[in-house]
């Protein structure tokens, strides 16, 4: 009983050969690996009974024998309509509006509106994310203040608002008839929760610029997951740009020295958490891509995934007693309350801007805007929080963004040549 906490608490120190930062060694219960297993146990307490119920209804052939007021709910959750669209694009966004009547000035205004909305949403989101996870609240001359430690509560805040926004959008606008069994959203939801948790938790150990570059390098695991989950094939230029991104990220990471400011030190725990984020996020995008074979809109996808995300996170928080603890933290620090709410608003609005931008201008323009956003995010983080970047690190950043723009250019050339959307492209991007 007493050895396991000691072993868990010593893992980061043994792996890095350095002392753990004082803010991270308050207690072994705050160690990320322990909290990860506690959160996973909370999710399992919901997933396992749900799995058993689904198997029970399928074995009983409930679709043919069931009746009563519960039948429509069970049918929707377990069986769905089981009608899939013939073409992949039927399950994605509506055809992009090719405006022949709109003036050039109107289109330019729309493009500027989309770019400004995406940049404002996600740049603000990035700055607030780093503020919440790396700085203290309530600090005075005599009191050092306290840090907010429960990343899962932030995930819950983001998901509950996204669920509300997507629900209102689906209720107020016409959507395709839904056919997918609801339980299938739970797979993408679970991996999305875990990827978001890893993303927040990683900021306790690594700098935000490092995290942004690592997110850019998820191209390779996404391609690997695409081969495993969807049996996709890729062009030679996709492998080339993926390799360039990896080289650039490696240059940036290796340029970080142990004697540098503590916020720029990449620890073993940070690398593990970033790897977890990339793996879980890669599975999420590919599973969503597979779900789009059912006729649905991205907002319906957003709603379905966030339904289960809210269920998993609130269940786990209640089981741990962490929900009340986080609410008490919000009551003690009004500044944190404002930051957490604004963080959720930026995340939800950003997803809506994603859908609108792709619908109006296509995925290539959207990718360029988001690539520029990543560069601005690194610059903004360095200016606000004082991160330093070496010459080699700067070259690594340049290699990453050159590779990203080459990827966009090559993809647009391929689309013009084939006159159709590539099978491996999906309109949904998670942040």
N, C-alpha and C positions, 0 to 999 in steps of 0.2 A: 504493500500500500504506500510506503514512503519512498521506495526506490524509484518508481516510475516518474513522479514529479521531478526528482533530482536529475534523472537521465534526460527528460524532456527539456528541462531548463538549461542543461549544459550543452545541448546540441549546437546552438549557434556559436557558442564560444569555442567549442572544439573544432568546428568547421572553418572558422575564420582565423583562429589563432590569436584573436584579440579579445579584450574585455567587452562585455555587453554594456551598452549605454545605460547610465543610471535610470533614465526614464523608462527603460524597457525591462528592468529587473525588479519591479515593485513586488511581484509575486509570481510564482510559477503558473498560477491561474490566468495570468495575463499573457502568457506565451502563446504565440499564434497557432502552433500545432495543436496544443491542448484545446483552444477555443474552436479550431477547425473540427476536431472530432466531436466536441460537444454540439456544435451546430449540425453536423452530419447526423448525429444521433437524434436530434430533434426532427430533422427532415424524414429520417427513417421511420419515426413513430407515426408519420402521416402516410408515407409512401407504401410501407409494408401492408397496413390494413387496406389501403386503396387497391393495391395489387391483388390481394386475396379476394376482395369483393368483385373486381373485374373478372377474375378467373371463375368465380362462383357463378356470375350471371352468364358467362359464355358457356360453361359446362351445362347449365340448366336450359340452354337455348332460349333465353328469356325474350329474345326478339320475336319469337313466334308464340311463346306460351304466356308472356307477361300481359298484364292488364291492370287497370286502376289509375288513380291520379298520379302515381309515381312513375308510370310507364314512360311518358314523354321525356322526363328528366333523365331516367336511366338510359333510355335509348340514345339521347343526345350525348351523354357522357361516355357511354361504353361502346356504342355501335356507330352513331352518326348515320348519315345517309349512305356512306360508302360509295359515293359517286365522285369519281375523279375526272378532272378536265383532261382533254386529249392533248392539249398543248401546254407547255410550261408557262407561256406568257399569259394564259388565261387566269392563272392563279396569282399573278403579280399585279403590279400597278396597272390602272387603266391606260390605254394607249396615250402616249404623250401628245399633248395638244400642239399640233403644227399650225400656228396661227398665220393665216394668209391675209386676214382682215386687219389684224393688229399692226400698228405702225412700228417702225424700228425703235422709235423713242419709247413706246410702251414696253416692248420686249427688253430694252436696256434697263428700264425702270424695274421690271420684274426681276431681272438678273441681279441688279444691285440690291433689291429688297431681299432676295433669297440669300445672297452672299452675306449681307449685313446681319440677317437673322441668324444664320448658322454661326458666323464668327462671334456675334454677341453672346449667343446661348452657350456655346461650348468653351469660349475663352473665359467667360465668367464662371462657368462650371469648373474649369480646371483650376483657376485661382482659388475659388472657394474650397475645392476638394483638398488642396494642399494646406490651406489655412486651417481647416477643421481637423485634419489628421496630424499636423505637425506643430501646432502652436497651442499655448495654454489659454484658458479663459478665467477671468476673475483675478488676474494678477495685480497686486498692489506693491507698495514699497516693503511691506512686512510679510505679505503672503505671495508665494511663487505662483499661485493659481493651480489649476488642475486641467489635465488633458482629457478629451473625450476618447474613449477606448473601444466602444462597441461598434465596429464597422457594420454589423448586421442591421442595426437600427437605422443607419443611413440608407442601406439598401431597401429596407421596408418603407422608409419615407419616400424614396424615389419611385418605388413600384406602386404605392397606394395612389399617388397623384397621377402617374401614367395610366393606371387602371381607370381612374375617374375621367380623365381627359378622353381616353379611347372609347369608354362607354358612352359618354355624351356625344362624341362624334358619330359613333355607329347609330345612336338613337335619332340623331337629327338629320342624317344623310342616308341616301339609298345605298345599300350594300348588297353584294351577291348573296344568294341563298347559301347558308352555311351547311357544309356536309361532313367535315372532319369530326371524328370522335374527340370529345373534349379532353379525354385523358392523355391524348398524344401531345398536347401542349405541355404537359408536365415535364417531359424530358428536356425540352428546350428551356423551360422555366427553371428547373433545378440547376442545369449547367450555367444558365445566365446569372442566377443568384450567386453561385460559387465563384464565377469569374469576376463579378462585381465586388464580392467580398475580398477576394485576393487583390484586386486593384486598389481598394481602399487600404487594406492592411499593409500592402507593400510600401506605401508612403511612409510608414514608420521606420523603414530600414534603408530606403534609397531615395534619391532626389527625383523630383517631378520630370525634369528633362530626360533622365535615364528611362523613366517609365514610358514617356511619349515615344522615344526611339524603339524601345522594346515592343511597344504596340505596333509600330510600323513593321517590325520583323515577323509579325504573326502570319505573314504571307505564306511562309514555308509550312507551318503546321496546318494552316487552312487548306493548302493544296494536298497535304498528306491525308487529312480528314476527308477531303473531297474524294480521294481515291478509295478510301476505306468505306465511307458511308454511302456515297452516291455513284461510285465507279466512274469518276470523271477522268478525262484525259486533258493534258495541257500542252501548249506550244513550247518550242525551244526558248523563245524570248521570255516566257513566264519563269522558266527555271533560271535563266540568266539574270533577270532583274531580282529574283528572290535571293540569288547568291550575292549580288552586289549589296543588297540591303543587309544581309548577314555580315558582310565584310565591314560595312560602315558602322553598324552597331557594335561590332567587336572592337573597332578602332576607338570608338567613344568610351566604351567600358574599360578597356585596358589603359586609357589615358588617365583614369581616376587614380590618384595616389593615396595611400593610407594616411599621409600627413596632411591631407587637404581638409577643408572645413567638414565637420561631421555630417552635414546634410548631403555631401556629394560622395560619401563613402558607400560603395556598393557591397553590402554584406551578403553572406551566404543565404540568410533567411530571405532577403529581398529578391535574390535570384530565383529561389525556389517558388516564392509567391508569384513572381512574374511569369515563371514557367507554368504554374497552375492557371493563372489568368489566361494565358495564350491557348493552352490546351482546352480549357472549358469553353472559351469564347469561340474557338475553331469548331468545336462540336455544335455549339448553339447555331451558328450561321448555316452549317451544312444540314442540320436537322430541320431548320426553318425552310431551307431550300427544298428539302424533300416534302415538307408539309404543303408547299405551294402547289403540289400536284393536285390538291383539292382546290376547288374554285373558291377563293377567298381574297379579300383585299389585305394590304399590309396593316391597315388599322384594325381589322378583325384579328390578324395575327398578334398585334400589339395587345389587344384586349385579352385574348385567350391566354397568352403567356403570362401577363400580369395578374390575371385571376389566380393562377396557381402560385405565382411569386408572392402575392399577398398572403395566401393561405399558408405556405411553407414558412415564411419569415415570422408572421405573427404567432403561429403555433410554436415555433422554436423559441421565440422571445418570451412567450408566456410560460413555457415549461422551465426556462432558466431563471425566470423572475427578472429578466433584464429589461423588459418593457417598462415597468414602473421605475426602475433605476434610471433609465434614459430619460423618461418624462420628468423625473425629479431633477436631473441635470439641466434639462431645458428650463425648468422653473427657476433654478438657481442662476442661470446665465441667459439673459434675454438676447445677448449678442449671438450666442450659439443657436437659439431658436430662429432668429432671422436668417442666419447662414444656412441652416438645415432646410428651411422652407424655400429659400431662394435657390439652393442647390437642386431641389426637387423640381421647381418650376422651370429652371434652365434645362434640365434633363428632358422633361415632358415636351416643352416647346421645341427643343432641338429635334426630337423625333418627328414632330409634325412638319418642321421645316425640311427635314430629309425627304419625306414623302412628297411634299409640294415641289421641291427643287427637281427631283428625278422625274416627276410627272410633266413638268414644264420644259425642262432642258436636257433630260437624259442623264445617264449614269456617269458619262465622261466628264461633263461640266461639274457635276456634284463631287466627283473624286478629286478634281483639281482644287475646288474650294476647300475641301476637307484636308487636303495635303498642305495647302497654304496655312490652314488653321493650326496644324501641328507645328509648323515652323514658328508661327506667331506665339503659340503657347509656350514653346521653349524660350523664346526671347522675353516674353512677359514674365515668366517664372524667374529667369535670371535677373531681370531688373528689379522685381518686387522683393524676392527672397534672397538675393545675393549669391546665387549659384555661380561658380566659376567654370569656364570651359577652356581647356588647353588648345594649342594649335592643332595637335593630332586629333583631339576630340572634335574640334570644329571641322576638320577635313572629313571625319567620319560622318558628321551630320550632313555635310554637303553631298557625300557619296549616297547616303540614304535617300535624300530628296531628289537627286538626279535620277536615281533608279526608279523612284516612284513616278516621276514625270515621264520617264521612258516607257514605263508600264502603261500609263494612260495613253501616250501617243501610239504605241504599238496596238493597243486594244482598239483605239478609234480607227486606225488603218484597217485592222481586220474586220471591223464592223462595216466599214464602207465597201470592202471587197466582197464580203459575203451577203451584205444587205439583209442581215438578220441578227438578232441578239444572240450572243454566244450562250451555249447551254450552261456554262459554269458561272454565269453572272447572276447575282441576286440583288434586288433593289433595297434590301434591308441591311442597315449597318448598326451594330450595337456599340454603345460607348460606355 
